[in-house]
Amino acid sequence: MLKWRNHEFESSSSTTEEFKSFSRDIKKYLKEKMVGYNLVNYNRGHFYFSAFFEKDEKFIYISSSDVRHFKDEWLNNLLVRTAENEKDYTGGRNDF
């Protein structure tokens, strides 16, 4: 993921190949870092991503801000919170 550090993403009205590549990399990275958790839902949005991980019927939700406007926020300031299930976008207390 170091290749994306300090990266300035191209802005576009449609999803760029650059962001698609980043999204594949961050998905793989998160799966590697969330040892013992299963990725149950991953969403590549319009220059943001979110994911749900599950372990022992407990869920964690992870979400980024828009990578084009907030440099390295995807690395330094991810939203992380508990969730009831893989569709609970409101979940527990916000942690960053």
Residue pairs with C-beta under 8 A, 6 or more apart in sequence:
1 25
1 26
1 29
1 75
3 25
4 22
4 25
4 26
4 74
4 75
5 72
5 75
6 71
6 72
7 22
7 71
8 71
9 16
9 18
9 19
9 22
9 47
9 67
9 68
10 16
10 18
10 19
10 68
11 47
11 68
15 44
15 46
15 47
19 44
19 47
19 67
20 44
22 67
23 44
23 49
26 49
26 64
26 74
27 39
27 42
27 44
27 49
27 51
30 39
30 51
30 53
30 62
31 39
34 53
34 60
36 55
37 53
37 54
37 55
37 60
38 53
38 54
38 55
39 51
39 52
39 53
40 52
40 53
40 54
40 59
40 86
41 51
41 52
41 86
41 87
42 49
42 50
42 51
42 52
43 49
43 50
43 51
46 66
47 66
47 67
47 68
48 63
48 64
48 65
48 66
48 67
49 63
49 64
49 74
50 61
50 62
50 63
50 64
50 89
51 61
51 62
51 63
52 59
52 60
52 61
52 62
52 83
52 86
53 59
53 60
53 62
54 60
54 86
58 82
59 82
59 83
59 84
59 85
59 86
59 88
60 80
60 81
60 82
60 83
61 79
61 80
61 81
61 82
61 83
61 88
61 89
61 91
62 78
62 79
62 80
63 78
63 79
64 73
64 74
64 78
64 79
65 73
65 74
65 77
65 79
67 73
67 74
70 77
77 96
78 96
79 94
79 95
79 96
80 95
80 96
81 91
81 92
81 93
81 94
81 95
82 91
82 92
82 93
83 89
83 91
83 92
84 91
